[in-house]
Amino acid sequence: MGIRDTDRTLPSNRMVFELRRDPEAFALFRRDLEASMTHFGLSDEEKRAWREIDLATLARKGLHPYFLPQVSRLFKGGGYNHNDSDAARLYAEKMNIR
């Protein structure tokens, strides 16, 4: 999946963009994933992918490639942004990167 496969209308793209910039939206995400997904209007398939942190499905649906690792940071934090971080390990696991 590449930049040309991005679906600019995909609610998950807006969700990632907003969660990274709006502390209140991020607090809701951390507190209540379901309410956050509903707020951004995600489809049932997107919601399932978020619950399972299924990055491959999100990529196929058209999530911007830059946002894929951001999803793992939303769940695992981005303070220790290194190849050995929890977020980086989650991203590698979900994308089948060894």
C-alpha positions as CSV (number, residue, x, y, z in Angstrom):
1,M,0.0,0.0,0.0
2,G,1.3,3.4,-0.9
3,I,0.5,7.1,-1.0
4,R,-1.6,6.6,-4.1
5,D,-3.9,4.2,-2.3
6,T,-4.8,6.8,0.3
7,D,-8.6,7.4,0.6
8,R,-8.9,11.0,1.6
9,T,-12.5,10.4,2.6
10,L,-11.7,7.6,5.0
11,P,-12.8,8.6,8.5
12,S,-9.8,6.9,10.0
13,N,-7.5,9.4,8.3
14,R,-9.4,12.3,9.9
15,M,-9.4,10.5,13.2
16,V,-5.6,10.0,13.3
17,F,-5.0,13.5,12.2
18,E,-7.3,15.0,14.9
19,L,-6.1,12.6,17.7
20,R,-2.5,13.7,17.2
21,R,-3.4,17.4,17.4
22,D,-6.4,17.7,19.8
23,P,-5.7,16.7,23.4
24,E,-9.4,16.4,24.2
25,A,-10.0,14.1,21.3
26,F,-7.0,12.0,22.3
27,A,-8.3,11.9,25.9
28,L,-11.6,10.5,24.7
29,F,-9.8,8.0,22.5
30,R,-7.8,6.8,25.5
31,R,-10.8,6.7,27.8
32,D,-13.4,5.2,25.3
33,L,-12.3,3.9,22.0
34,E,-15.9,3.1,21.0
35,A,-17.1,6.6,21.6
36,S,-14.1,8.0,19.7
37,M,-14.7,5.8,16.7
38,T,-18.4,6.8,16.7
39,H,-17.5,10.4,17.0
40,F,-15.4,10.2,13.8
41,G,-18.0,8.1,11.9
42,L,-15.9,5.0,11.3
43,S,-17.5,2.1,9.4
44,D,-18.0,-1.2,11.1
45,E,-14.9,-2.6,9.2
46,E,-12.8,0.3,10.3
47,K,-14.0,-0.1,13.9
48,R,-13.0,-3.8,13.9
49,A,-9.6,-2.9,12.5
50,W,-9.0,-0.3,15.2
51,R,-10.1,-2.7,18.0
52,E,-7.7,-5.4,16.7
53,I,-5.0,-2.8,15.7
54,D,-5.2,-4.4,12.2
55,L,-2.9,-2.1,10.4
56,A,-3.0,-4.1,7.2
57,T,-6.8,-3.7,6.9
58,L,-6.5,0.0,7.6
59,A,-3.9,0.3,4.9
60,R,-6.1,-1.6,2.4
61,K,-9.0,0.7,3.3
62,G,-6.9,3.7,2.4
63,L,-5.3,4.9,5.6
64,H,-2.4,7.3,4.7
65,P,0.9,5.4,5.0
66,Y,2.3,8.0,7.3
67,F,-0.5,7.3,9.7
68,L,0.0,3.6,10.0
69,P,2.9,3.8,12.6
70,Q,1.0,6.7,14.2
71,V,-1.8,4.2,15.1
72,S,0.6,2.1,17.1
73,R,1.8,5.3,18.8
74,L,-1.8,6.2,19.7
75,F,-2.1,2.9,21.5
76,K,1.5,2.5,22.9
77,G,2.7,6.1,23.3
78,G,5.3,7.9,21.3
79,G,7.6,9.4,24.0
80,Y,10.3,6.8,23.4
81,N,10.3,7.0,19.7
82,H,12.9,4.4,18.9
83,N,13.0,1.1,17.0
84,D,12.9,-0.8,20.3
85,S,9.8,1.1,21.7
86,D,6.5,-0.6,22.4
87,A,4.9,1.3,19.6
88,A,7.6,0.3,17.1
89,R,7.4,-3.3,18.2
90,L,3.6,-3.3,17.8
91,Y,3.9,-1.7,14.3
92,A,6.4,-4.3,13.3
93,E,4.2,-7.2,14.6
94,K,1.1,-5.9,12.9
95,M,2.8,-5.2,9.6
96,N,4.7,-8.6,9.7
97,I,8.1,-6.8,9.7
98,R,10.9,-8.9,11.2
